[in-house]
Amino acid sequence: MSDALCRIERIVGSRADAALAHRLHHLAHDGRLETLSVAMADLPRRRFRAVTDRGTECALALPRDTELFDGAVLLLEDDRAIVVKVGEQRWLRLRPAPGFALELGYLAGNLHWRVRFEDGLLLVAVDVPAERYLARIEEHLTAGRVSLVDG
């Protein structure tokens, strides 16, 4: 852990690259590999601060044409490395009642929710506490126009 702010302005490479994997393996074996956990929703961001699992504060300022990804090597030095670990995206699974699917989709679009569709369900990416999404559709849940599906 370093007391100084670690400024990151580029991605060194990928953990999957053979040349980097060997070095990362030895750093991990020596306890010198740090992980920076990034939420799926934060991947498009280019500028933010976060703290590694070892307590190193990082300030990312990546170029606009650079995309953050799981396994991105942000720092590679002789005595330590920092690698991105992307958390799994959680999804709310909503089942619209017959005749309500179009309206639910329209509502999700107006709320700028990230969605996908699966087996007649509307899946909403959970980027904030799920209760905030459910509060926005509470009247529809109560009226039975939409239901929350587990798992």
Sequence and secondary structure as in RCSB ss.txt:
>XXXX:A:sequence
MSDALCRIERIVGSRADAALAHRLHHLAHDGRLETLSVAMADLPRRRFRAVTDRGTECALALPRDTELFDGAVLL
LEDDRAIVVKVGEQRWLRLRPAPGFALELGYLAGNLHWRVRFEDGLLLVAVDVPAERYLARIEEHLTAGRVSLVD
G
>XXXX:A:secstr
  SS EEE S  EETTSHHHHHHHHHHHHTT EEEEEE GGGTT SEEEEE TT  EEEEE  TT    TTEEEE
E SS EEEEEE   EEEEEEE TT HHHHHHHHHHTT  EEEETTEEEEEESS HHHHHHHTHHHHHTTSEEEE 
 
